[in-house]
Amino acid sequence: MTSLKLDPIDIRILDEIQREGRITKLALAERVGISPTPCWTRLRRLEKAGIITGYHARLALRLVTPVTTVLMEVTLGAHRQADFDRFERAIKTIPEVVTCWSVGGGVDYVLKVMARDIDSYQRLVDSLLQREIGIDRYFTYIVTKTVKDEVVLPVADLITAAEPN
């Protein structure tokens, strides 16, 4: 897989667009210091390359309904590729599971689950166990306070750190 070579203007575009997805083409061009047409061309190139995967709104759902955030560690009973595939296929169909990471270490997966309350979460877990998707053990961590929930990635820092000296 070849990665797209990004210059400082591309990096500024990525930084701005992730901070303000509804920014106008003109305002974006002004912020990154180029005219609108080349800015738009660069933005489209970043989208076509799959670097920009979408534009989303952040919701303050707690203002509308109660929400409980739960982190769940999952260890599967068997570790063949078919076992991982079965689990991942099932998890992708569950809307309450908003994030699922395959991890190295003492567990196989870490999930972020959004449920109305603890009872709703437990019903979800019970249904997962009944589906027999390979879960051997799970541990639950109730989020009591969000200290940081950053969606803006440190693009410039990550790209600069990855470049060879």
Secondary structure by P-SEA (a helix, b strand, c coil): cccccccaaaaaaaaaaaacccccaaaaaaaacccaaaaaaaaaaaaaaccccbbbbbbcccccbbbbbbbbbbbbccccaaaaaaaaaaaaacccccccccccccccbbbbbbcccaaaaaaaaaaaaaacccccbbbbbbbccccccccccaaaaaaaaaccc
